[in-house]
Amino acid sequence: FFSIAYMSVAYDFAIEVTYPEPESFTSGIIALTYQFLSWLMTVGIGEMLRSVGAEWSNNTLSFLLLIGILLHIIIKPNLKRQAVGVTDTAIGNGA
């Protein structure tokens, strides 16, 4: 539920970080990865529900969300596209 709202932020951040690459390429890679991981999680958690029960399945999902949060904290934003825009603006103003 929450990951759908987060996707627009993820697309924008990925496009900023991978600036020289076309936006369509970056968006395609993110969409492919998102779809594959969604499928993998659905199948994996479904099997866990059948074999070990709901409590372990929920704990596993919580642990994976925690790993995702930690990765987002660790990643340093390198906003290349905005840096180029600031440079272009400065050059355009005669600075």
All heavy atoms as an XYZ file, in Angstrom:
735
protein
N       0.821     -1.192      0.000
C       0.000      0.000      0.000
C       0.867      1.257      0.000
O       0.707      2.142     -0.806
C      -0.938     -0.039      1.198
C      -1.787      1.193      1.328
C      -2.831      1.408      0.452
C      -1.546      2.122      2.312
C      -3.615      2.536      0.568
C      -2.322      3.242      2.441
C      -3.371      3.445      1.557
N       1.809      1.338      0.933
C       2.638      2.535      1.033
C       3.683      2.603     -0.068
O       4.138      3.676     -0.419
C       3.317      2.604      2.394
C       2.344      2.789      3.518
C       2.053      1.750      4.369
C       1.707      3.997      3.691
C       1.150      1.913      5.389
C       0.793      4.175      4.711
C       0.518      3.132      5.562
N       4.084      1.460     -0.587
C       5.140      1.467     -1.600
C       4.668      2.088     -2.909
O       5.480      2.631     -3.662
C       5.656      0.057     -1.844
O       4.643     -0.753     -2.382
N       3.383      2.052     -3.201
C       2.869      2.654     -4.430
C       3.040      4.178     -4.373
O       3.468      4.797     -5.345
C       1.401      2.265     -4.653
C       1.310      0.762     -4.940
C       0.796      3.052     -5.811
C      -0.085      0.231     -4.969
N       2.743      4.777     -3.241
C       2.909      6.223     -3.108
C       4.386      6.599     -3.123
O       4.757      7.683     -3.568
C       2.266      6.695     -1.819
N       5.236      5.717     -2.684
C       6.669      5.984     -2.621
C       7.331      5.898     -3.995
O       8.419      6.456     -4.191
C       7.304      4.970     -1.659
C       8.780      5.118     -1.506
C       9.312      6.200     -0.827
C       9.651      4.186     -2.040
C      10.669      6.349     -0.685
C      11.007      4.320     -1.908
C      11.506      5.403     -1.219
O      12.850      5.542     -1.092
N       6.717      5.237     -4.943
C       7.354      5.016     -6.245
C       7.670      6.312     -6.980
O       8.703      6.421     -7.629
C       6.492      4.105     -7.125
C       6.535      2.652     -6.712
S       8.189      1.983     -6.620
C       8.666      2.019     -8.320
N       6.813      7.321     -6.895
C       7.108      8.576     -7.593
C       8.351      9.243     -7.025
O       9.168      9.806     -7.765
C       5.913      9.523     -7.524
O       5.636      9.850     -6.187
N       8.541      9.153     -5.724
C       9.744      9.698     -5.095
C      10.965      8.884     -5.518
O      12.024      9.430     -5.811
C       9.593      9.706     -3.556
C      10.873     10.150     -2.877
C       8.427     10.573     -3.144
N      10.810      7.572     -5.577
C      11.922      6.705     -5.978
C      12.327      6.970     -7.424
O      13.523      7.011     -7.750
C      11.532      5.237     -5.805
N      11.344      7.153     -8.314
C      11.666      7.463     -9.711
C      12.441      8.771     -9.812
O      13.455      8.854    -10.499
C      10.392      7.575    -10.555
C       9.799      6.260    -10.969
C       8.468      5.982    -10.724
C      10.557      5.313    -11.633
C       7.912      4.770    -11.107
C      10.007      4.106    -12.022
C       8.690      3.845    -11.751
O       8.149      2.665    -12.135
N      11.979      9.795     -9.120
C      12.635     11.096     -9.191
C      14.051     11.034     -8.630
O      14.987     11.583     -9.218
C      11.814     12.135     -8.432
C      12.310     13.540     -8.679
O      12.543     13.885     -9.859
O      12.470     14.287     -7.703
N      14.226     10.348     -7.514
C      15.554     10.231     -6.917
C      16.490      9.449     -7.829
O      17.651      9.831     -8.022
C      15.467      9.558     -5.554
C      16.788      9.443     -4.861
C      17.408     10.565     -4.351
C      17.414      8.215     -4.727
C      18.631     10.466     -3.709
C      18.631      8.109     -4.096
C      19.243      9.236     -3.579
N      16.019      8.362     -8.411
C      16.869      7.561     -9.303
C      17.263      8.346    -10.540
O      18.398      8.244    -11.021
C      16.143      6.279     -9.698
N      16.363      9.148    -11.058
C      16.678      9.963    -12.232
C      17.722     11.015    -11.873
O      18.632     11.295    -12.661
C      15.397     10.595    -12.799
C      14.544      9.503    -13.457
C      15.708     11.701    -13.794
C      13.152      9.918    -13.795
N      17.622     11.573    -10.677
C      18.626     12.546    -10.230
C      20.003     11.903    -10.094
O      21.007     12.480    -10.495
C      18.219     13.152     -8.883
C      17.087     14.112     -8.938
C      17.467     15.441     -9.540
O      18.657     15.783     -9.552
O      16.564     16.134    -10.013
N      20.050     10.721     -9.513
C      21.324     10.070     -9.242
C      21.986      9.554    -10.526
O      23.207      9.576    -10.653
C      21.120      8.925     -8.227
C      22.374      8.098     -8.051
C      20.698      9.498     -6.887
N      21.192      9.125    -11.473
C      21.738      8.562    -12.721
C      21.617      9.563    -13.860
O      21.361      9.169    -15.005
C      20.996      7.269    -13.091
O      19.620      7.569    -13.286
C      21.158      6.217    -12.021
N      21.846     10.831    -13.611
C      21.524     11.917    -14.541
C      21.941     11.723    -15.995
O      21.101     11.855    -16.861
C      22.068     13.252    -14.040
C      22.023     14.308    -15.100
C      20.802     14.745    -15.597
C      23.175     14.822    -15.659
C      20.740     15.691    -16.591
C      23.121     15.767    -16.650
C      21.903     16.196    -17.119
O      21.857     17.118    -18.106
N      23.159     11.415    -16.351
C      23.452     11.395    -17.793
C      22.638     10.346    -18.559
O      22.449     10.474    -19.750
C      24.937     11.075    -17.874
C      25.491     11.320    -16.532
C      24.354     11.170    -15.571
N      22.158      9.336    -17.874
C      21.340      8.310    -18.535
C      19.941      8.870    -18.800
O      19.433      9.675    -18.032
C      21.230      7.066    -17.663
C      22.546      6.381    -17.406
C      23.217      5.901    -18.661
O      22.513      5.448    -19.589
O      24.451      5.980    -18.737
N      19.300      8.413    -19.872
C      17.935      8.886    -20.164
C      16.950      8.473    -19.063
O      17.091      7.423    -18.445
C      17.591      8.186    -21.478
C      18.868      7.708    -22.045
C      19.817      7.532    -20.905
N      15.957      9.317    -18.854
C      14.955      9.044    -17.823
C      14.187      7.759    -18.103
O      13.840      7.031    -17.181
C      13.981     10.214    -17.711
C      14.610     11.474    -17.180
C      13.622     12.616    -17.069
O      12.405     12.368    -17.135
O      14.076     13.758    -16.917
N      13.921      7.474    -19.367
C      13.161      6.268    -19.707
C      13.930      4.999    -19.345
O      13.339      4.015    -18.897
C      12.814      6.268    -21.190
O      13.997      6.327    -21.966
N      15.252      5.020    -19.507
C      16.074      3.868    -19.150
C      16.023      3.630    -17.642
O      15.800      2.515    -17.177
C      17.520      4.080    -19.613
C      18.444      2.968    -19.242
C      18.413      1.770    -19.923
C      19.331      3.117    -18.185
C      19.255      0.735    -19.573
C      20.183      2.095    -17.828
C      20.144      0.897    -18.524
N      16.212      4.688    -16.870
C      16.189      4.580    -15.411
C      14.813      4.123    -14.926
O      14.707      3.243    -14.075
C      16.550      5.931    -14.774
O      17.824      6.343    -15.268
C      16.607      5.837    -13.274
N      13.762      4.700    -15.471
C      12.404      4.315    -15.069
C      12.113      2.863    -15.419
O      11.466      2.147    -14.642
C      11.377      5.218    -15.748
O      11.549      6.541    -15.337
N      12.585      2.417    -16.558
C      12.383      1.026    -16.962
C      13.083      0.053    -16.041
O      12.517     -0.982    -15.667
N      14.318      0.362    -15.669
C      15.051     -0.515    -14.756
C      14.368     -0.577    -13.391
O      14.230     -1.645    -12.791
C      16.518     -0.038    -14.606
C      17.266     -0.175    -15.924
C      17.241     -0.770    -13.491
C      17.424     -1.599    -16.399
N      13.910      0.568    -12.903
C      13.226      0.582    -11.604
C      11.924     -0.214    -11.682
O      11.601     -0.990    -10.782
C      12.966      2.020    -11.134
C      14.274      2.665    -10.739
C      11.988      2.050     -9.973
C      14.135      4.103    -10.334
N      11.159     -0.028    -12.746
C       9.886     -0.754    -12.889
C      10.126     -2.257    -12.978
O       9.398     -3.044    -12.355
C       9.133     -0.249    -14.113
N      11.134     -2.662    -13.728
C      11.456     -4.081    -13.854
C      11.849     -4.665    -12.496
O      11.366     -5.733    -12.104
C      12.588     -4.279    -14.861
C      13.081     -5.703    -15.041
C      12.020     -6.533    -15.730
C      14.369     -5.707    -15.839
N      12.698     -3.963    -11.781
C      13.139     -4.437    -10.471
C      11.968     -4.498     -9.493
O      11.816     -5.478     -8.754
C      14.231     -3.500     -9.915
O      15.285     -3.431    -10.873
C      14.771     -3.994     -8.604
N      11.134     -3.472     -9.504
C       9.980     -3.431     -8.602
C       9.022     -4.593     -8.880
O       8.560     -5.262     -7.944
C       9.273     -2.087     -8.755
C       8.077     -1.899     -7.882
C       8.230     -1.713     -6.521
C       6.792     -1.897     -8.404
C       7.148     -1.522     -5.695
C       5.700     -1.718     -7.597
C       5.880     -1.533     -6.244
O       4.795     -1.357     -5.433
N       8.743     -4.846    -10.149
C       7.831     -5.933    -10.497
C       8.410     -7.294    -10.114
O       7.707     -8.155     -9.589
C       7.514     -5.898    -11.990
C       6.678     -4.728    -12.412
C       5.294     -4.794    -11.803
O       4.683     -5.847    -11.691
N       4.788     -3.645    -11.392
N       9.700     -7.487    -10.378
C      10.324     -8.767    -10.043
C      10.332     -8.994     -8.539
O       9.993    -10.083     -8.061
C      11.750     -8.834    -10.605
C      12.463    -10.093    -10.217
C      12.118    -11.306    -10.791
C      13.460    -10.066     -9.261
C      12.760    -12.472    -10.417
C      14.112    -11.222     -8.886
C      13.765    -12.431     -9.465
N      10.721     -7.976     -7.775
C      10.752     -8.135     -6.322
C       9.355     -8.312     -5.737
O       9.186     -9.056     -4.768
C      11.459     -6.949     -5.676
C      12.967     -6.882     -5.911
C      13.547     -5.616     -5.314
C      13.664     -8.102     -5.358
N       8.356     -7.664     -6.330
C       6.975     -7.867     -5.874
C       6.538     -9.301     -6.087
O       5.926     -9.922     -5.208
C       6.030     -6.924     -6.614
O       6.317     -5.595     -6.313
N       6.860     -9.849     -7.245
C       6.522    -11.246     -7.536
C       7.252    -12.176     -6.576
O       6.650    -13.093     -6.004
C       6.885    -11.582     -8.984
C       6.736    -13.024     -9.296
C       5.580    -13.693     -9.574
C       7.768    -14.004     -9.304
N       5.831    -15.022     -9.774
C       7.184    -15.241     -9.615
C       9.136    -13.950     -9.094
C       7.924    -16.408     -9.707
C       9.864    -15.113     -9.191
C       9.264    -16.322     -9.492
N       8.546    -11.939     -6.390
C       9.353    -12.783     -5.518
C       8.834    -12.737     -4.080
O       8.719    -13.787     -3.423
C      10.810    -12.322     -5.566
C      11.832    -13.200     -4.880
C      11.933    -14.539     -5.590
C      13.181    -12.501     -4.874
N       8.486    -11.564     -3.594
C       7.962    -11.440     -2.231
C       6.601    -12.112     -2.086
O       6.331    -12.755     -1.068
C       7.852     -9.964     -1.836
C       9.168     -9.256     -1.704
S      10.106     -9.800     -0.296
C       9.088     -9.178      1.009
N       5.755    -11.980     -3.093
C       4.436    -12.611     -3.031
C       4.558    -14.127     -2.954
O       3.919    -14.776     -2.116
C       3.594    -12.204     -4.257
O       3.463    -10.787     -4.273
C       2.223    -12.845     -4.218
N       5.387    -14.689     -3.805
C       5.579    -16.144     -3.804
C       6.257    -16.588     -2.506
O       5.830    -17.555     -1.865
C       6.401    -16.583     -5.042
C       6.791    -18.041     -4.954
C       5.609    -16.323     -6.308
N       7.317    -15.874     -2.109
C       8.064    -16.268     -0.915
C       7.245    -16.176      0.361
O       7.243    -17.104      1.176
N       6.541    -15.085      0.541
C       5.734    -14.927      1.754
C       4.545    -15.883      1.738
O       4.137    -16.403      2.771
C       5.290    -13.462      1.930
C       6.511    -12.565      2.137
C       4.314    -13.301      3.079
C       7.356    -12.897      3.356
N       3.999    -16.163      0.555
C       2.922    -17.152      0.459
C       3.381    -18.530      0.914
O       2.668    -19.230      1.638
N       4.576    -18.916      0.497
C       5.133    -20.201      0.940
C       5.419    -20.189      2.439
O       5.208    -21.187      3.120
C       6.410    -20.526      0.162
C       6.172    -20.929     -1.274
C       5.309    -22.180     -1.380
O       5.529    -23.153     -0.611
O       4.416    -22.183     -2.239
N       5.907    -19.070      2.939
C       6.159    -18.974      4.380
C       4.864    -19.094      5.181
O       4.852    -19.721      6.245
C       6.836    -17.638      4.718
C       8.313    -17.615      4.467
S       9.066    -16.125      5.124
C       9.070    -16.497      6.865
N       3.797    -18.483      4.667
C       2.506    -18.586      5.370
C       2.061    -20.039      5.486
O       1.550    -20.457      6.528
C       1.437    -17.775      4.638
C       1.406    -16.284      4.926
C       0.473    -15.573      3.954
C       0.972    -16.041      6.353
N       2.245    -20.792      4.426
C       1.831    -22.194      4.453
C       2.737    -23.053      5.342
O       2.266    -23.987      5.986
C       1.816    -22.770      3.041
C       0.613    -22.343      2.227
C       0.501    -23.101      0.914
N       1.257    -22.487     -0.162
C       0.950    -21.340     -0.768
N      -0.096    -20.662     -0.359
N       1.670    -20.875     -1.754
N       4.032    -22.743      5.370
C       4.950    -23.633      6.077
C       5.186    -23.243      7.543
O       5.206    -24.120      8.401
C       6.290    -23.718      5.341
O       6.898    -22.447      5.291
N       5.366    -21.961      7.852
C       5.700    -21.588      9.236
C       4.664    -20.707      9.902
O       4.762    -20.461     11.104
C       7.092    -20.905      9.311
C       8.187    -21.869      8.929
C       7.150    -19.660      8.488
N       3.703    -20.185      9.158
C       2.636    -19.411      9.782
C       2.774    -17.908      9.592
O       3.768    -17.400      9.070
N       1.746    -17.209     10.058
C       1.635    -15.776      9.834
C       2.628    -14.969     10.664
O       3.118    -13.933     10.214
C       0.215    -15.313     10.136
N       2.929    -15.419     11.868
C       3.819    -14.633     12.725
C       5.213    -14.505     12.112
O       5.773    -13.408     12.037
C       3.912    -15.257     14.114
C       4.729    -14.423     15.073
C       4.732    -15.008     16.476
O       3.957    -15.934     16.769
O       5.532    -14.511     17.282
N       5.789    -15.603     11.647
C       7.114    -15.555     11.027
C       7.083    -14.781      9.711
O       8.038    -14.080      9.367
C       7.658    -16.966     10.794
C       8.266    -17.526     12.034
C       7.686    -18.381     12.917
C       9.562    -17.231     12.547
N       8.547    -18.646     13.952
C       9.712    -17.956     13.744
C      10.608    -16.430     12.115
C      10.872    -17.900     14.515
C      11.760    -16.379     12.880
C      11.884    -17.095     14.053
N       5.990    -14.908      8.983
C       5.862    -14.163      7.731
C       5.842    -12.660      7.985
O       6.517    -11.893      7.294
C       4.590    -14.585      6.993
O       4.634    -15.956      6.701
N       5.071    -12.234      8.970
C       5.016    -10.813      9.314
C       6.360    -10.308      9.839
O       6.782     -9.200      9.525
C       3.924    -10.549     10.344
C       2.547    -10.627      9.734
O       2.375    -10.369      8.544
N       1.565    -10.987     10.538
N       7.032    -11.124     10.644
C       8.350    -10.737     11.148
C       9.354    -10.598     10.005
O      10.193     -9.694     10.019
C       8.856    -11.737     12.176
C       8.080    -11.673     13.472
O       7.441    -10.663     13.761
N       8.120    -12.742     14.236
N       9.283    -11.477      9.032
C      10.181    -11.407      7.872
C       9.922    -10.134      7.071
O      10.863     -9.439      6.680
C      10.000    -12.642      6.976
O      10.271    -13.809      7.749
C      10.917    -12.594      5.775
N       8.654     -9.816      6.829
C       8.332     -8.582      6.107
C       8.800     -7.350      6.881
O       9.341     -6.410      6.295
C       6.826     -8.497      5.855
C       6.290     -9.397      4.752
C       4.764     -9.323      4.715
C       6.868     -9.002      3.414
N       8.628     -7.351      8.183
C       9.085     -6.221      8.997
C      10.602     -6.083      8.928
O      11.134     -4.971      8.822
C       8.650     -6.399     10.449
O       7.249     -6.412     10.531
N      11.307     -7.204      8.976
C      12.765     -7.180      8.887
C      13.216     -6.648      7.524
O      14.146     -5.834      7.451
C      13.323     -8.588      9.129
C      14.808     -8.663      9.010
C      15.625     -8.098      9.984
C      15.395     -9.287      7.925
C      17.001     -8.164      9.875
C      16.772     -9.350      7.804
C      17.586     -8.788      8.781
N      12.561     -7.061      6.459
C      12.926     -6.571      5.123
C      12.642     -5.073      4.976
O      13.410     -4.350      4.344
C      12.192     -7.377      4.049
C      12.659     -8.825      3.918
C      11.753     -9.590      2.963
C      14.100     -8.896      3.467
N      11.549     -4.605      5.569
C      11.274     -3.164      5.562
C      12.326     -2.391      6.350
O      12.743     -1.305      5.953
C       9.883     -2.887      6.133
C       8.718     -3.220      5.215
C       7.400     -3.098      5.973
C       8.716     -2.320      4.009
N      12.786     -2.958      7.448
C      13.839     -2.327      8.236
C      15.133     -2.232      7.430
O      15.811     -1.200      7.454
C      14.067     -3.105      9.528
C      15.149     -2.563     10.456
C      14.753     -1.185     10.977
C      15.381     -3.526     11.605
N      15.469     -3.276      6.702
C      16.658     -3.239      5.847
C      16.513     -2.138      4.800
O      17.453     -1.385      4.536
C      16.892     -4.610      5.173
C      17.345     -5.626      6.213
C      17.927     -4.498      4.050
C      17.454     -7.032      5.680
N      15.329     -2.013      4.201
C      15.093     -0.957      3.219
C      15.248      0.434      3.806
O      15.838      1.322      3.186
N      14.745      0.629      5.015
C      14.880      1.929      5.679
C      16.349      2.235      5.942
O      16.816      3.354      5.701
C      14.060      1.953      6.987
C      12.576      1.971      6.664
C      14.429      3.153      7.850
C      11.683      1.751      7.861
N      17.092      1.240      6.412
C      18.513      1.449      6.678
C      19.284      1.773      5.395
O      20.172      2.627      5.399
C      19.109      0.225      7.370
C      18.616     -0.024      8.792
C      19.189     -1.333      9.337
C      18.963      1.135      9.695
N      18.939      1.113      4.306
C      19.598      1.418      3.033
C      19.307      2.840      2.587
O      20.178      3.528      2.056
C      19.152      0.427      1.956
C      19.740     -0.972      2.057
C      19.099     -1.897      1.027
C      21.240     -0.936      1.886
N      18.082      3.301      2.796
C      17.746      4.680      2.429
C      18.485      5.697      3.296
O      18.823      6.781      2.832
C      16.239      4.909      2.521
C      15.517      4.358      1.356
N      14.908      3.150      1.395
C      15.349      4.839      0.112
C      14.371      2.906      0.216
N      14.631      3.918     -0.575
N      18.726      5.355      4.525
C      19.475      6.256      5.395
C      20.945      6.313      4.970
O      21.564      7.375      4.994
C      19.344      5.811      6.872
C      17.909      6.045      7.349
C      20.333      6.537      7.764
C      17.602      5.443      8.703
N      21.488      5.181      4.565
C      22.907      5.098      4.206
C      23.203      5.796      2.880
O      24.264      6.405      2.729
C      23.349      3.621      4.146
C      23.347      3.024      5.554
C      24.725      3.481      3.520
C      23.553      1.523      5.579
N      22.299      5.728      1.913
C      22.544      6.278      0.577
C      22.676      7.792      0.661
O      21.797      8.485      1.161
C      21.417      5.896     -0.401
C      21.422      4.401     -0.646
C      21.562      6.655     -1.713
C      20.261      3.921     -1.483
N      23.794      8.290      0.169
C      24.024      9.734      0.119
C      23.470     10.284     -1.189
O      23.802      9.780     -2.264
C      25.525     10.043      0.190
C      26.206      9.499      1.414
C      25.921     10.356      2.606
C      26.768      9.901      3.771
N      26.037      9.677      4.958
N      22.634     11.307     -1.124
C      22.088     11.857     -2.367
C      23.151     12.611     -3.157
O      23.827     13.493     -2.623
C      20.984     12.798     -1.902
C      21.323     13.130     -0.505
C      22.094     11.965      0.049
N      23.321     12.229     -4.394
C      24.237     12.909     -5.312
C      23.375     13.428     -6.462
O      23.193     12.753     -7.463
C      25.300     11.931     -5.806
C      26.321     12.599     -6.675
O      26.342     13.822     -6.802
N      27.180     11.799     -7.292
N      22.807     14.602     -6.295
C      21.824     15.138     -7.222
C      22.519     15.793     -8.419
O      22.714     16.998     -8.473
C      20.909     16.122     -6.501
C      20.233     15.555     -5.244
C      19.398     16.612     -4.575
C      19.426     14.325     -5.573
N      22.880     14.971     -9.391
C      23.648     15.431    -10.549
C      22.835     16.347    -11.459
O      23.347     17.344    -11.955
C      24.142     14.228    -11.354
C      25.068     13.329    -10.588
C      25.407     12.106    -11.407
C      26.237     11.127    -10.619
N      26.490      9.912    -11.371
N      21.580     16.007    -11.684
C      20.756     16.801    -12.598
C      20.522     18.197    -12.037
O      20.585     19.183    -12.762
C      19.429     16.084    -12.850
C      18.590     16.750    -13.927
C      17.379     15.941    -14.244
N      16.520     15.874    -13.074
C      15.276     15.442    -13.102
N      14.760     15.013    -14.222
N      14.544     15.404    -12.018
N      20.261     18.299    -10.751
C      20.068     19.617    -10.145
C      21.361     20.422    -10.144
O      21.341     21.627    -10.326
C      19.543     19.480     -8.718
C      18.093     19.115     -8.663
C      17.551     19.122     -7.249
O      18.251     19.437     -6.296
N      16.276     18.764     -7.120
N      22.501     19.749     -9.952
C      23.782     20.451     -9.973
C      24.057     21.031    -11.354
O      24.544     22.153    -11.480
C      24.903     19.507     -9.564
N      23.713     20.290    -12.398
C      23.883     20.794    -13.760
C      22.942     21.962    -13.997
O      23.309     22.963    -14.609
C      23.656     19.671    -14.796
C      23.581     20.229    -16.193
C      24.757     18.646    -14.687
N      21.723     21.887    -13.480
C      20.769     22.983    -13.634
C      21.238     24.244    -12.950
O      21.080     25.345    -13.471
N      21.847     24.116    -11.788
C      22.375     25.287    -11.078
C      23.524     25.886    -11.857
O      23.623     27.108    -12.013
C      22.834     24.886     -9.643
C      23.636     25.999     -9.001
C      21.627     24.532     -8.803
N      24.407     25.061    -12.416
C      25.518     25.548    -13.211
C      25.022     26.246    -14.465
O      25.496     27.324    -14.814
C      26.449     24.382    -13.603
O      26.859     23.712    -12.414
C      27.664     24.874    -14.344
N      24.046     25.653    -15.142
C      23.484     26.268    -16.350
C      22.823     27.601    -16.028
O      22.925     28.559    -16.793
C      22.471     25.331    -17.013
C      23.135     24.123    -17.650
O      24.367     24.162    -17.839
O      22.416     23.149    -17.952
N      22.132     27.683    -14.909
C      21.481     28.919    -14.518
C      22.513     30.005    -14.221
O      22.362     31.154    -14.606
C      20.590     28.684    -13.276
O      19.661     27.658    -13.578
C      19.841     29.944    -12.903
N      23.589     29.616    -13.538
C      24.648     30.569    -13.203
C      25.324     31.086    -14.481
O      25.623     32.262    -14.612
C      25.670     29.935    -12.267
N      25.530     30.209    -15.445
C      26.147     30.615    -16.709
C      25.197     31.521    -17.486
O      25.593     32.526    -18.065
C      26.545     29.385    -17.535
C      27.691     28.636    -16.849
C      26.953     29.786    -18.951
C      27.995     27.299    -17.466
N      23.909     31.190    -17.462
C      22.917     31.997    -18.176
C      22.762     33.381    -17.609
O      22.416     34.333    -18.313
N      23.017     33.548    -16.304
C      22.894     34.864    -15.668
C      24.163     35.694    -15.804
O      24.235     36.782    -15.261
C      22.552     34.704    -14.178
C      21.161     34.173    -13.984
O      20.304     34.340    -14.837
N      20.932     33.518    -12.867
N      25.162     35.166    -16.454
C      26.409     35.896    -16.630
C      27.324     35.815    -15.436
O      28.276     36.558    -15.324
N      27.067     34.886    -14.538
C      27.922     34.758    -13.343
C      29.135     33.906    -13.625
O      29.248     33.195    -14.518
C      27.126     34.141    -12.203
